[in-house]
Amino acid sequence: MKRLQGLLRLFHASPCILGEGAVIERLRRNPDLELDRHLVNAAFIYAAAPRAALASICRQYLEIGRHFDLPLLVSTPTWRASRERIAAAGYGSHDVNGDNARFLESLRNSCGDYASKVIICGLMSCQGNAYGPDEALAVDEAQHFHAWQARQLADAGVDVLLASTLPALSEATGLAKALAATGRPYLISFVVRPTGTMLDGTPLHAAIAAIDAAATPQPLAYLINCTHASFAREALLHPVNSSPLVRQRVIGLLANTAALSPEQLDNRTSLVEEDPTAFGATVAGLHRELGLKILGGCCGTDDRHIRALAAELAAVQRWPLSRPNDQTLKRK
């Protein structure tokens, strides 16, 4: 509990928090590895070569954070580790969520004094296609479906729970209620369109108001992920579907390198890259313009992009700006 309180103080007080970059996508690009069709990368920790590849990527992000002395948000490799998927993959006798949390904890502990600045998120997502809002579960169904994994991650001692890449309000609401029931602080992260909506068409202001009203306690804050920085900026500034409350409650972006819609990205076989320097400057610019404090990468990013972003954020940390999100975080 003392460590959690310290990390939450760090979370509130830091001008900027670095997010990790892509993990699953980078593993997918490795010709010597094969992602599990059920668990994706959650079972990599149980075999030597996949575990080493996963650890190498995680260590890169940890080293970047340490080098620039930035707080770092990292996530367990449990994006698809629901009870049903674990059973389907043949790992029902394993504590997949707990083992992944301990794997990441061991990497953090290897960082010496810097470990105190690393926040571990227990990562979850929707049941089906994260780009397919039509597959989303209803609220009560989602709460029941996700409660088991949420409890597994909370019991493993992760610092924060994170439900990411959410396309629809109904499942996001059920997930928030499942996460709230654990008693751990939690974050909710949407995929958004430039029009200021979730993929199911729900305006951001309506989505945040609905989840805040339905879940007790409320999410610590909201993020956007798997979205290009230009799309996220347009969404947050949209005159109809956004609002000042949205820009207070949404505190971060884990950005794609490709300015493509989810429909264009879904099942895409070729990688669309963005110059790392340009990526870093554009994403960091959202801190300066909109006060976003958690900034990292998603699809298309690797250590080069996160290093360029970290360099930009380190400069911000030396000369902090006024941040409109801070008051919202302090009242949570």
MIBARO-910433 format. One record per atom (N, C-alpha, C): residue in one letter; x, y, z. Coordinates in pm, whole numbers, plus 50000, padded with zeros to 5 digits. Each point is the difference from the previous one (the first is absolute). Layout:
BEGIN
AXYZ/...
END
This chain:
BEGIN
M500824987950000/M499185012150000/M500865012650000/K501094999950079/K500885011650005/K500605002949863/R500414989249928/R500565001949866/R498955005849906/L498774994850008/L498935005049915/L499745014750025/Q499975003950125/Q499775014150033/Q501115008849943/G501244994950007/G501125007549944/G499895001349850/L499594989349933/L499865000449855/L498865009249958/L498935000250077/L498905009049967/L500415014650020/R500815002750102/R500535013650017/R500865003749880/L500834990549956/L500825002349881/L499125002749879/F498944992149987/F499075001349887/F499405014149997/H499565004950116/H499375013150005/H501005011449982/A501184998550058/A500945011250008/A500865001749875/S500194989649922/S500945000749887/S499415008349886/P500765009449946/P499545007549884/P499744991049880/C500874990049983/C499894990749887/C500314985950046/I499304990549943/I500274985950022/I500174993449863/L501084993049981/L500284993349874/L499234986849996/G499374997249887/G499394987049978/G500904991449915/E499924986950018/E500774990949915/E499525000949856/G500734993649909/G499584999249861/G499374986549971/A499884996849873/A499384987449959/A500794988250056/V499294989650037/V500624987350042/V499504988849910/I498694997949997/I499444989049920/I500395001449854/E499865011949947/E500305001849857/E501474997549970/R500885003950090/R501424997549978/R500314985050005/L499344992950090/L500174985450005/L499464993549873/R498915005449948/R499424994549877/R500955001449882/R500825010350001/R500945002349889/R501204990650006/N500194992950111/N501134990950017/N499694986849931/P500734996449894/P499674987849924/P500214987150080/D500725000850110/D500274988150080/D498944997450107/L499035009050008/L498984998750104/L498624998749938/E499104993850073/E498624998849954/E499075003450117/L499155009849977/L499045003850103/L498914989550011/D499564997450121/D498944990250023/D498655005949955/R499204992149932/R498755005449946/R498995003350110/H500204994650118/H499125003150112/H500615010550093/L501234997950041/L500635008350103/L500955010649945/V500264999949872/V500925009349935/V501404998050060/N500465008850089/N501344998750058/N499994996450148/A498834997150056/A499914997950146/A500684987250046/A500194990349909/A500684987550038/A501485000049964/F500515011249949/F501425000549962/F500924997850120/I499545003350118/I500864998650118/I500304985650035/Y499304990549938/Y500174985950035/Y500984992549909/A500625006949904/A500994993749912/A501205009349988/A501194994349993/A501235007950012/A500155010849893/A499904996249873/A500255009849894/A498945010949997/P498704996650005/P499005010850003/P500135008850124/R500294994050114/R500175007950122/R501155009849984/A501114995549943/A501155008749981/A499685011549905/A499254997149894/A499625010549904/A499105010350066/L499044995350079/L499115009050071/L500775008450102/A500894993750074/A500795007250100/A500895010549935/S500544996949883/S500885009449931/S499265012949964/I498774998749951/I499215011849965/I499665008050125/C499574993150104/C499645006950125/C501205007350058/R501174993649995/R501215006450055/R500385012449921/Q499774999949870/Q500295011949921/Q499205011950051/Y498724998050024/Y499175011050048/Y500395004250141/L500334990450084/L500455003250135/L501305008249996/E500904996249913/E501275007149989/E499815014249948/I499075001849906/I499735013549949/I499455008850112/G499044994750075/G499475007750112/G501075003550101/R500854990250032/R501095002450096/R500975010449949/H500374999049872/H500985009349942/H499515014450008/F498725002149973/F499465013750002/F499375003750134/D500074990650096/D499495002350135/D498535004449999/L499214992749921/L498565002749992/L499234988850067/P498945003050074/P499114989250043/P499514992349878/L499804987050016/L499684991549885/L498794991250032/L499074999549907/L498834991350010/L500234987949911/V500034988050057/V500164987749923/V498834990750031/S499684991149905/S498824991550014/S500364985349993/T499314992050079/T500194985649997/T499594994549863/P500624989249953/P499644994149870/P498714991850007/T498935006150052/T498774992750028/T498795005749927/W500235006449889/W498945006749923/W498874990449965/R500334987349980/R499004990049961/R499914988450100/A500375002250125/A500094988950096/A498734998550084/S498864998949933/S498764996950071/S499984985350039/R499124996450092/R499924986050044/R499664990849882/E499115004349913/E499584991649887/E501144998049902/R500765010449973/R501114998849906/R501144991650060/I500245001550128/I501044991950065/I499654985249989/A498764996650025/A499574986049989/A500114995049857/A499575008149903/A500054995949859/A501434997749953/A500955007350056/A501404998649960/A500704988650072/G499334993650095/G500594988750072/G500835003950120/Y499775012050054/Y500775004750116/Y499135001450125/G498934992350006/G499085001150112/G500614997150135/S501094992350002/S500664996850128/S501045010450040/H500185010349919/H500995010450027/H499325012750051/D500705007450084/D499565013350043/D500565010149900/V499405000449882/V500575007849890/V500095014850036/N498955005650055/N500025014250034/N501015002950111/G499974991850106/G500955002150109/G501434997949958/D500254989949918/D501374997249954/D500535011449914/N499145006049917/N500445011349919/N500265012350085/A499195002050103/A500245011250091/A501334998350071/R500304987850043/R501274997550069/R501185000949904/F499804996149875/F501045001649897/F500385014749986/L499005008549988/L500275014349982/L500575006050129/E499534995350113/E500545004750128/E501484996850013/S500394988249952/S501424996350008/S500855009149912/L499485003849884/L500735009249913/L500105013750067/R498925004450060/R500055012850071/R501024999650113/N500024989250076/N500914999050114/N501465000149958/S500264996749873/S501385000049951/S500515014049968/C499135010050015/C500355013749960/C500585008350113/G500284994050114/G500595007550110/G499095010950051/D500555011750030/D499225011150055/D498905004649905/Y500214998449870/Y499005004549903/Y498694992350014/A500024988250059/A498794991950014/A498885007750070/S500345009450085/S498985007650072/S499205009249909/K500475001949877/K499295008649905/K499264992149893/V499964986850014/V499344991449899/V498654995550054/I498945003049926/I498634996550036/I499574988349913/I499614988850062/I499574988249925/I498494999849991/C499514999649877/C498564998849974/C499654985549972/G498924995350059/G499444987149964/G499105001949880/L500424995149884/L499365003349872/L498874990549966/M498875005749958/M498854992649953/M499445006949876/S499064993349932/S499335006349887/S498634993749982/C499355003449891/C498674994749973/C500074985149966/Q498864993450002/Q499974985749971/Q500344997049854/G499465007849908/G500154997249858/G500965009549931/N499715002949874/N500845008549917/N499985014450053/A501175005150032/A500085013550055/A499645010649896/Y499994996449873/Y499565009249896/Y498564997249957/G499324991050069/G498654996049961/G498985003250107/P499465012050003/P499025003650103/P498754991349997/D499684994449886/D498814991549991/D500144987250083/E501244996350036/E500234988050080/E499975002850150/A499825012550038/A500115003750141/A498934993250086/L500394996350121/L499084994250096/L499105010850060/A498814995850045/A499135008950076/A500645002750136/V499505010150070/V500635004550125/V500104988750102/D498874993750034/D500014989650103/D500814987949956/E499894996549873/E500764988749946/E501505002850008/A500395012349968/A501415003750004/A500535000050143/Q499205005050094/Q500445000150139/Q500254985850048/H499114990949968/H500174986050041/H501204993649931/F500145002449869/F501074993749923/F501385004550049/H500165012850029/H501325005450030/H500364999650149/A499044996850086/A500255000650144/A501124990550042/W500054988149940/W501004990150039/W501415005149972/Q500255004849879/Q501355004749968/Q500385012350083/A499045008850019/A500285011850082/A500454996050140/R499334990250059/R500364995450133/R501364993249999/Q500284992149897/Q501304993249991/Q501145010149998/L499875010549922/L501045010149990/L500115008250129/A498865003350058/A500035007550126/A500674991850109/D499654987250008/D500604991550103/D501504997949978/A500455001349874/A501434998749971/A500795012450042/G499305010750036/G500685011650055/G500415010649900/V499395000149880/V500335010749905/V499655013450064/D500675010549954/D499795013250059/D498675006149958/V499684998449872/V498815005949941/V499434989949900/L498704999649985/L499384992049895/L499735009049879/L500174994349881/L499805007749877/L499184991849901/A498835004949965/A499194994049893/A500185008649876/S500624994249896/S500405008149885/S499374995149870/T500145008549898/T499554997049864/T498524996549999/L499195008450064/L498574997450015/L499225007649893/P499194992749922/P499305006549889/P498575004250029/A499394995150110/A498575002350020/A499705003150146/L499005008550022/L499655004350134/L499504988650088/S499194991249946/S499394989750084/S501064991450068/E500954994849923/E501014991450061/E500975008150086/A500285012349961/A500875008450081/A499375002650137/T498705001850004/T499315002250126/T500044987650088/G499724988449941/G500074987650076/G501404997250051/L500995002749918/L501404998450042/L500325009350117/A499575012449991/A500275009550107/A499394995250131/K498814994549994/K499354995050122/K500754988050056/A500514991449912/A500784988450046/A501315004650063/L500655009849942/L501255005150055/L499765007250132/A498945007950007/A499695007250122/A499784990550117/A499404988449972/A499684990450106/A501254994250066/T501175000949935/T501224994750058/T500575009050109/G499615012550000/G500575009550095/G501325006049957/R500524995849885/R501265005749951/R499725012249913/P500905009949995/P499835011049906/P500064994749857/Y499255006549910/Y499954994749864/Y499825011149898/L500434997049878/L499925009049886/L499184993449890/I499265008049924/I499224995349886/I500535007149876/S500254992349894/S500605005849879/S499174996549876/F499635010249924/F499164998449882/F500825000549871/V499494993449897/V500385003049861/V498995010549953/V500495010749938/V499095010949963/V500145003549852/R498985006949953/R500015005549865/R500255015250008/P500505006149890/P500235014450001/P498735008050028/T498854994049978/T498725006750026/T499675000950148/G500884995150087/G499775001250143/G499094989550058/T499974988249939/T499174989150049/T500824987450019/M499454990650080/M500514986550000/M499634993649866/L500494987949975/L499734993749870/L498524996549983/D499264998750110/D498564997249989/D499185012549978/G500665011549990/G499305012549974/G499645007950124/T500294994950120/T499695007250122/T500925012250014/P499455011950017/P500855011850021/P500844998350126/L501215005049998/L500884998550115/L499415005850127/H499345011549990/H499445006050122/H498924991050059/A499224993449914/A498954991150050/A500604987350058/A501054994749937/A500624987750048/A500615001950138/I500735010950019/I500655002450128/I498975002850109/A498985007849968/A498955002850098/A499294987250041/A499734991249904/A499284987550029/A500834990850088/I501284998449969/I500854991050079/I500245005750138/D500245012950009/D500205006350131/D498774998250089/A498815000249938/A498774998550077/A499744985550039/A500474990549918/A499674985950021/A500964992950094/A501275004150003/A501034992650074/A500375007250129/T500044992550109/T500405005350130/T501084991150061/P501215005150021/P500445013749969/P500165002249850/Q500045012449960/Q500215003649860/Q501414996349955/P500214999249869/P501374998449951/P500915011250051/L501254996450025/L500995010050036/L500065010949893/A499944995649874/A500005009149886/A499744991749875/Y500015006749886/Y499794993449871/Y501205002649909/L500234990549909/L501035001449897/L499374997749864/I500775003049898/I499704996049862/I501174991549954/N499734988949931/N501104992149946/N499634994649863/C501024994749933/C499834994349866/C499365010249905/T500455012550012/T499455011249923/T501155009449965/H500055004849878/H501065009349962/H499845013150077/A501125006750026/A499975012350078/A499105010649937/S500015000949867/S499165010049934/S498534996950019/F499644987149999/F498604996150022/F499595003150144/A500884996850095/A499695002650141/A499815014950025/R500865008049942/R499885014550017/R498675005149947/E499634995749879/E498725004249944/E498844995550087/A500084987750051/A498944994750084/A499835008350127/L501115003450065/L499945007350126/L499565014549980/L500215005449882/L499625013949973/L498685001149924/H499334988749975/H498775000449920/H498965008750070/P499385009349927/P499095009750064/P498704994050051/V499594988349951/V498734994150039/V500174988150092/N500914990849966/N500104987350071/N501004999850114/S500805010550011/S500905001350114/S499455010750094/S500775003450103/S499575010150097/S501185003350090/P499925010850077/P501085002650097/P500194988550099/L498914993450041/L500134988750091/L500804988749936/V499754997349871/V500764989749930/V501485003350004/R500345012549975/R501415003749996/R500625000350139/Q499204999850105/Q500534998350135/Q500164985250034/R499044991849961/R500004986050041/R500904991449911/V500195003749873/V500914992749913/V501395005750019/I500894991950058/I501315005350039/I501154994149920/G499724991449902/G501134994149930/G499654993849867/L501054997149924/L499894993949867/L501144990249980/L499664987949959/L500974990349950/L499764999249850/A500875006349923/A499695003649862/A500524990149898/N499244998449893/N500454992749881/N500925008949917/T500804993649915/T500805007749905/T499255002549869/A498954992449974/A499285001149873/A498745008450017/A499835009949916/A498785008150000/A498934992849917/L499614988250047/L499024991649932/L498854996850095/S498834997749942/S498834996450081/S500134985650048/P499224995950100/P500014986050043/P499674990349888/E499105004049912/E499654991349887/E501194997949907/Q500815010449984/Q501194998849916/Q501114992150068/L500045000650132/L501054993150075/L499694985450026/D498714996550010/D499614986650040/D500534989649903/N500764990450053/N500594989049922/N500985004749894/R500545012050014/R500995005049905/R501304992350018/T500584995749890/T501234992050007/T501275008449991/S499935011849938/S501195008349987/S500035010750108/L501195003350046/L500195009750107/L500075014049941/V499235009150057/V500075014149962/V500775007350110/E501205004349970/E500855006550100/E499965015149986/E500385006750107/E500145014450002/E501405003150051/D500595010449946/D501345003850045/D499985001850152/P500924993550072/P499985000950147/P500085014150053/T500825008449939/T500125013850047/T498705007649984/A499364998149885/A498715006649976/A498954994750097/F500004987050023/F499064994050095/F500185006150139/G501245000550046/G500265005250133/G499545014450016/A500295008249900/A499635014150008/A498495001849997/T499324992449914/T498545001449987/T499284995450125/V500404988450053/V499324994750118/V500305008750122/A501255004150017/A500325008850113/A499285013449988/G499725004149878/G499285012549980/G498624999950063/L499434988150019/L498684999250063/L500065002950149/H501174998450059/H500165004650139/H499995015250002/R500745005949911/R500115014650000/R498675006549966/E499254994049907/E498765006249955/E498804996450088/L499894987350039/L498794995250066/L500244994950142/G501245000050044/G500284995750135/G500034985150021/L500044992049893/L500074985550018/L501314996550071/K499924991550101/K501214997250080/K500544986049981/I499184990349959/I500504986549971/I500094998649849/L501204998649948/L500204999749856/L500964988749964/G499554991649907/G500804988649958/G499564995349863/G500314987449969/G499764995049866/G499104987949995/C499474997649881/C499204988149974/C500464994649865/C499104996649911/C500374993249875/C501025008049918/G501024993249953/G501025006149916/G501205005450074/T499905001150132/T501115005950076/T500984989350047/D501195004350026/D501034991450060/D500875008750089/D501164995050037/D500855007550093/D500455013449944/R500145001049867/R500445012749940/R498955010950024/H498744996649982/H498935009850020/H499885004150147/I500114990350089/I499875003250142/I501205007950049/R501184997349946/R501185007850038/R499855014549954/A499515002149878/A499805013649950/A498955007350082/L498934993050036/L498965006050083/L500545003350138/A500764990950058/A500565002250134/A500905012350003/A500775002049894/A500875011849995/A499185012850003/E498885000049928/E499115011650001/E499385002150138/L499534989250062/L499345001250130/L500995003750110/A501234995549988/A501015003750099/A500235015050000/A499945006049881/A500145014649992/A498815006850067/V498804994549980/V498815005450065/V500134998950151/Q500534988750047/Q500154997850145/Q500945010250062/R500985004549922/R500925010150052/R499345013750009/W499075002549904/W499295012949998/W498514997149994/P499414995750112/P498594995949999/P499065011549967/L498914996349931/L498975009649964/L498804998150090/S499075009649995/S498744998250069/S499234988449937/R499424991750083/R499344987949949/R498554999950043/P499035001849907/P498605000850037/P499464987350062/N500694988649980/N499484987350052/N500264998150149/D500935007250057/D500434997250137/D498895001550101/Q499145010349985/Q498965002250098/Q499014988450001/T499724994649881/T499094988649994/T500584988150071/L501304997349980/L500634988750066/L500005001850152/K500225012350046/K500105002250144/K498674997850070/R498875002349927/R498734998250066/R499494985849994/K500734990849931/K499514986349991/K500284992750131/
END
